[in-house]
Amino acid sequence: MGAVLVFAFIFLLFGGMPIPFAIGLSSLVALWVGNLDFILLPQRIIAGTDSFSLLAVPLFILAGEIMQRGGLSSRLIRFANTLIGHITGGVAMVTVLSATFFAAISGSAPATTASIGSIMIPEMEKRGYPREFGAALSSAAGPIGQMIPPSIPMVIWAVIADVSISQLFLAGIIPGILMALALMLTSYIISRKKGYKGKEKRSNMNEVWSTFKEGFWALMTPVIILGGIYGGIFTPTEAAAVSVVYGLIVGLFVYGDLKSKELPEIFINTVKTTTIVIFVISVASLFGWIMASEQIAPKIVNGLLSISTNKIVVLLMLNVILLVIGCLMDNIAAMVILSGVLTSVAATIGVNPVHFGAIVVINFAIGMVTPPIGYSLFVGASISNLSIETVSKAVWPFLLAMLIVLMMITYIPAITLFIPELFY
């Protein structure tokens, strides 16, 4: 069954079948070969999605949609521009800083790329930056949305790997900030080399204060969400519901940019996105169950450890494997399918589960901007009207910076564990 499962999946995937259907069909073939009852299909699908914590996923998706339409991103960009827009490469840095602010609201890499990139790519082009540079930077900044809490992939990994969502959220804060600083430094180096200037005049304190007041309610979103979670007021799932209500109040009544007639479209988009995510989780749970029943995870673990038992070497191998999988496969499907293998390897070499969860999520976040199947790349190419090949060529300097940060996060556990250990 295990061999049939793996080979059928690879065959269907490279045959061009969409990933969720390749997962589901290969699982059915494996059940048929193993002469198991097909009743396992609905049983595992229900079991894979029967989790209260997973309710946070559609709620955070809805909150991101509401806040994207509610004018929060444009106000965050204006505030970021008054802070650093005057520096060499300032407009590029504003893109990264705005994406970091928005990441603490949306929890999604494609949503962050779309919301910030649609405003900043034309702005960068107006300032003399090549369009492909702006598209590549927006694509690279988007995955910060998966690192800084609230993060949808972190919720999913925490559920399937039985890790605390709250602790994993905290573990993503410093890595997300480091990733933003790395992208800003790369932008500065490229801008200095190419002669890309910032805005003509530095903003005075009145302008900074004015844009801060404008963006105050947007900036308060992560404070309310994270403050409520770690203050013991509500759970991460309840926090997702609070963020929806808060986003509606701010978008409809405070800023007024969100119109009630837009709500049906927002709800429909949320349902579409949620359906895709939950469908992937449900079919991947059957795939993962077959892998577990066939003892595939221990065999892979033993295979890896036969190469080396050195923790540094094993972590390096895992990073390479996760990066390759992340650029070829949907990250949610990969997390569900490989969770058994990955958690077994981490436990064997003695890696803290929260630290390892952050490593997995960040690897797959980088996969979102890695050719050939980086979702953020496709979003960046789409909103800039450029080919995926053009954006892929321009993204490599930013990708290199992200990989350096990944190595730091992997081999310096304190980067991820410092904040969680303060609270727990």
C-alpha positions as a printed Julia matrix, in Angstrom:
424×3 Matrix{Float64}:
   0.0    0.0     0.0
   2.73   2.44    0.93
   4.64   2.01   -2.33
   1.44   2.27   -4.39
   0.4    5.39   -2.46
   3.7    7.2    -3.06
   4.17   6.2    -6.7
   0.52   6.86   -7.64
   0.75  10.32   -6.06
   3.98  11.18   -7.9
   2.58   9.87  -11.19
  -0.66  11.87  -10.87
   1.14  15.01   -9.68
   3.59  15.09  -12.59
   0.75  14.09  -14.92
  -0.75  17.51  -14.25
  -3.57  16.57  -11.87
  -4.37  19.25   -9.24
  -2.66  18.42   -5.94
  -5.79  17.78   -3.79
  -7.22  15.36   -6.37
  -3.84  13.64   -6.78
  -3.74  13.14   -3.01
  -7.3   11.8    -2.83
  -7.1    9.52   -5.88
  -3.73   8.02   -4.89
  -5.19   7.32   -1.43
  -8.18   5.53   -2.97
  -5.88   3.43   -5.19
  -3.85   2.48   -2.1
  -7.02   1.47   -0.22
  -8.1   -0.67   -3.19
  -4.69  -2.37   -3.41
  -4.72  -3.0     0.34
  -8.24  -4.45    0.07
  -9.52  -1.99    2.68
 -13.09  -0.73    2.87
 -13.71   2.59    1.1
 -15.71   3.68    4.15
 -12.34   4.83    5.45
 -12.48   7.75    3.0
 -15.39   9.65    4.64
 -14.25   8.57    8.11
 -10.75  10.02    7.69
 -12.04  13.13    5.91
 -14.35  13.9     8.85
 -11.68  13.02   11.42
  -9.12  15.23    9.65
 -11.29  18.33    9.89
 -13.09  17.66   13.18
 -11.18  20.2    15.25
 -12.42  23.29   17.07
  -9.05  24.98   16.49
  -9.49  24.73   12.7
 -12.42  27.15   12.98
  -9.73  29.84   13.24
  -8.79  29.23    9.58
 -12.0   30.5     7.87
 -12.33  33.27   10.45
  -8.78  34.59    9.86
  -9.35  34.31    6.09
 -12.55  36.36    6.47
 -10.79  38.91    8.7
  -8.03  39.32    6.1
 -10.59  39.85    3.31
 -12.46  42.45    5.36
  -9.34  44.37    6.34
  -7.97  44.29    2.8
 -11.15  45.97    1.55
 -11.56  48.2     4.58
  -8.7   50.6     3.83
  -6.34  49.3     6.49
  -3.49  48.46    4.09
  -3.4   51.92    2.45
  -3.18  53.62    5.86
  -0.42  51.28    7.0
   1.53  52.14    3.83
   1.16  55.89    4.43
   2.4   55.52    8.01
   5.38  53.38    6.94
   6.23  55.93    4.24
   6.53  58.76    6.76
   8.89  56.65    8.88
  11.43  55.41    6.31
  10.36  56.66    2.87
  13.23  59.19    2.73
  16.04  56.6     3.0
  17.91  55.32   -0.06
  15.62  52.62   -1.41
  12.96  54.01    0.92
   9.95  53.1    -1.23
  11.16  49.5    -1.41
  11.65  49.46    2.37
   8.15  50.9     2.83
   6.85  47.91    0.87
   8.5   45.48    3.3
   7.51  47.43    6.44
   3.91  47.75    5.22
   3.82  44.01    4.46
   5.08  43.34    8.0
   2.32  45.5     9.49
  -0.3   43.86    7.28
   1.1   40.39    8.06
   0.04  40.92   11.66
  -3.5   41.33   10.35
  -3.97  38.92    7.45
  -2.05  35.73    8.35
  -1.72  34.86    4.67
   1.17  35.22    2.21
  -0.91  35.66   -1.0
  -3.24  38.15    0.73
  -0.27  40.23    1.95
   1.36  40.2    -1.5
  -1.89  41.19   -3.23
  -2.88  43.92   -0.78
   0.52  45.63   -0.46
   1.82  44.87   -3.97
  -1.2   46.29   -5.78
  -0.45  49.69   -4.19
   3.36  49.63   -3.98
   4.38  48.12   -7.34
   2.99  51.13   -9.32
   4.44  53.48   -6.68
   7.92  51.94   -6.99
   7.72  52.1   -10.79
   6.79  55.79  -10.53
   9.98  56.33   -8.46
  12.22  54.7   -11.09
  12.3   51.09   -9.87
  11.92  48.42  -12.59
   8.49  46.78  -12.47
  10.01  43.33  -12.02
  11.92  44.57   -8.92
   8.67  45.78   -7.33
   6.87  42.53   -8.2
   9.73  40.39   -6.83
   9.96  42.38   -3.59
   6.19  42.28   -3.02
   6.23  38.52   -3.66
   9.1   38.03   -1.19
   7.5   40.23    1.48
   4.16  38.4     1.3
   5.34  35.24    3.14
   6.02  37.35    6.23
   2.24  36.96    6.58
   2.81  33.28    7.4
   5.49  33.96   10.02
   4.13  36.81   12.12
   0.98  35.91   14.1
  -1.85  35.42   13.44
  -0.7   32.87   10.84
  -3.05  30.42    9.12
  -0.31  27.8     8.42
   0.76  28.02   12.07
  -2.79  27.21   13.16
  -2.87  24.19   10.84
   0.56  22.9    11.9
  -0.28  23.35   15.59
  -3.48  21.3    15.15
  -1.95  18.41   13.19
   1.32  18.28   15.19
  -0.38  18.77   18.59
   1.58  21.94   19.44
   0.22  24.96   21.3
  -1.11  27.55   18.84
  -0.32  30.34   21.3
   3.3   29.26   21.72
   3.79  28.81   17.98
   2.37  32.28   17.36
   4.92  33.73   19.79
   7.71  31.72   18.15
   7.04  33.46   14.83
   7.44  37.06   16.0
  11.26  37.4    16.02
  11.75  35.3    12.81
   9.18  37.48   11.04
  10.93  40.67   12.14
  14.34  39.25   11.12
  12.95  38.3     7.71
  11.61  41.83    7.25
  14.97  43.37    8.23
  16.81  41.03    5.83
  14.54  42.05    2.93
  14.93  45.73    3.82
  18.73  45.41    3.95
  18.73  43.64    0.57
  16.5   46.4    -0.86
  18.89  49.04    0.49
  21.98  47.34   -1.01
  20.33  46.92   -4.43
  18.92  50.48   -4.35
  22.29  51.97   -3.4
  23.99  50.01   -6.2
  21.33  50.91   -8.81
  20.8   54.49   -7.64
  17.17  54.17   -6.52
  16.39  57.14   -4.29
  13.86  57.67   -1.52
  11.35  60.49   -1.44
  12.78  63.98   -1.74
  12.02  65.21    1.77
  12.03  63.57    5.19
   8.64  63.64    6.93
   8.38  65.93    9.95
   6.88  64.84   13.25
   3.5   66.36   12.4
   3.25  64.19    9.27
   4.33  61.09   11.2
   1.76  61.81   13.93
  -0.98  62.49   11.37
  -0.44  59.18    9.52
  -0.12  57.35   12.84
  -3.53  58.66   13.91
  -4.96  57.65   10.53
  -3.54  54.15   10.82
  -4.12  53.77   14.56
  -7.12  51.46   14.29
  -5.27  49.27   11.77
  -2.18  49.12   14.01
  -4.37  48.17   16.97
  -5.54  44.95   15.27
  -2.54  42.74   16.24
  -2.48  44.36   19.69
  -6.09  43.35   20.31
  -5.68  39.84   18.85
  -2.38  38.95   20.56
  -3.12  40.91   23.72
  -6.41  39.05   24.1
  -4.78  35.64   23.54
  -1.84  36.13   25.9
  -3.86  38.09   28.4
  -6.06  35.03   28.8
  -9.18  36.85   27.55
  -9.86  34.51   24.63
  -8.41  31.51   22.78
  -6.73  31.78   19.35
  -9.95  30.52   17.72
 -12.04  33.1    19.58
  -9.43  35.72   18.66
 -10.12  34.99   14.98
 -13.82  35.74   15.55
 -12.93  38.94   17.43
 -10.71  40.05   14.52
 -13.65  39.62   12.11
 -15.95  41.77   14.25
 -13.21  44.37   14.8
 -12.42  44.51   11.06
 -16.12  45.04   10.23
 -16.46  47.85   12.78
 -13.29  49.64   11.59
 -13.94  49.11    7.87
 -17.64  50.03    7.92
 -17.92  52.71   10.6
 -14.46  54.1    11.49
 -12.76  54.37    8.09
 -15.89  53.96    5.98
 -13.93  52.43    3.07
 -15.82  49.15    3.33
 -19.34  49.25    1.91
 -22.1   46.89    2.99
 -22.75  45.95   -0.66
 -19.21  44.48   -0.79
 -19.9   42.03    2.04
 -21.55  39.29   -0.1
 -18.48  39.2    -2.4
 -16.17  39.09    0.64
 -18.13  36.17    2.12
 -18.09  34.3    -1.2
 -14.3   34.78   -1.56
 -13.85  33.54    2.0
 -15.93  30.44    1.32
 -13.94  29.7    -1.86
 -10.57  30.02   -0.11
 -11.75  28.09    2.96
 -13.14  25.28    0.8
  -9.78  24.84   -0.92
  -7.86  24.81    2.36
 -10.21  22.42    4.19
 -10.53  20.11    1.17
  -6.74  19.8     1.04
  -6.59  19.06    4.79
  -9.37  16.48    4.59
  -7.94  14.4     1.72
  -4.4   14.78    3.02
  -5.51  13.35    6.38
  -6.44  10.06    4.62
  -3.08  10.11    2.82
  -1.3   10.67    6.14
  -3.3    7.9     7.84
  -2.23   5.38    5.17
   1.39   6.52    5.55
   1.13   5.99    9.31
  -0.55   2.58    9.0
   2.15   1.42    6.56
   4.91   2.65    8.92
   6.31   4.89    6.18
   7.34   7.6     8.66
   9.68   5.38   10.72
  11.24   4.02    7.52
  11.96   7.54    6.25
  13.28   8.57    9.68
  15.59   5.56    9.78
  16.72   6.32    6.22
  17.62   9.89    7.15
  19.38   8.87   10.33
  21.36   6.19    8.45
  23.0    9.05    6.54
  23.87  10.92    9.72
  22.73  11.18   13.33
  24.38  14.58   13.77
  21.67  17.1    14.7
  23.23  19.86   12.56
  23.41  17.62    9.48
  19.89  16.22    9.95
  18.41  19.72   10.31
  20.23  20.8     7.15
  18.83  17.79    5.26
  15.34  18.55    6.55
  15.6   22.17    5.43
  16.66  21.11    1.94
  13.82  18.56    1.73
  11.23  21.06    3.0
  12.41  23.79    0.62
  12.2   21.42   -2.36
   8.75  20.17   -1.34
   7.63  23.73   -0.59
   8.43  24.92   -4.1
   6.7   21.95   -5.74
   3.64  21.36   -3.59
   0.88  23.17   -1.72
   2.27  23.87    1.76
  -0.88  22.9     3.67
  -1.09  19.53    1.9
   2.63  18.96    2.52
   2.27  19.76    6.23
  -0.62  17.33    6.72
   0.99  14.53    4.7
   4.46  14.85    6.22
   3.55  15.77    9.79
   4.1   12.22   11.06
   7.53  11.95    9.44
   8.66  15.42   10.43
   7.58  15.23   14.07
   9.23  11.8    14.39
  12.54  13.12   13.06
  12.36  16.17   15.33
  11.66  14.02   18.4
  14.48  11.62   17.51
  17.12  14.35   17.28
  15.74  16.25   20.29
  14.41  19.44   18.68
  11.87  21.45   20.69
   8.41  20.96   19.05
   7.65  24.7    19.05
  11.05  25.53   17.52
  10.58  22.79   14.93
   7.06  24.0    14.11
   8.48  27.45   13.36
  11.17  25.9    11.12
   8.54  23.96    9.14
   6.22  26.95    8.69
   9.08  29.26    7.67
  10.43  26.72    5.17
   7.04  26.47    3.51
   6.66  30.26    3.64
   9.89  30.57    1.64
   8.45  27.95   -0.72
   5.66  30.45   -1.48
   8.22  32.65   -3.25
  10.34  29.88   -4.8
   9.89  28.86   -8.47
   8.19  26.94  -10.03
   5.04  26.78   -7.83
   5.37  29.73   -5.48
   1.86  31.1    -4.86
   3.14  34.53   -3.89
   5.17  34.65   -7.11
   2.03  33.98   -9.12
   0.17  36.72   -7.24
   3.07  39.15   -7.74
   3.25  38.32  -11.46
  -0.52  38.68  -11.82
  -0.84  42.11  -10.21
   2.23  43.44  -12.07
   1.19  42.01  -15.47
   4.58  40.31  -15.83
   5.43  36.71  -16.67
   6.26  34.33  -13.83
   9.7   33.81  -15.44
  10.5   37.54  -15.28
   9.51  37.84  -11.61
  11.36  34.61  -10.75
  14.63  36.01  -12.14
  14.29  39.19  -10.08
  13.42  37.44   -6.81
  16.74  35.58   -6.27
  18.54  38.26   -4.17
  15.57  38.37   -1.8
  15.34  34.58   -1.74
  19.02  34.37   -0.74
  18.41  36.78    2.16
  15.46  34.65    3.3
  17.57  31.48    3.23
  20.25  33.12    5.4
  17.59  34.01    7.99
  16.23  30.45    7.79
  19.66  29.07    8.7
  19.87  31.45   11.67
  16.43  30.37   12.88
  17.3   26.68   12.45
  20.58  26.72   14.37
  19.85  29.39   16.99
  16.77  28.08   18.87
  16.64  31.17   21.08
  15.38  33.2    18.09
  12.11  31.26   18.15
  11.96  30.19   21.81
  12.93  33.41   23.6
   9.44  34.97   23.59
   7.47  31.72   24.24
   9.72  30.98   27.25
   8.88  34.4    28.7
   5.18  33.51   28.74
   5.26  29.75   29.48
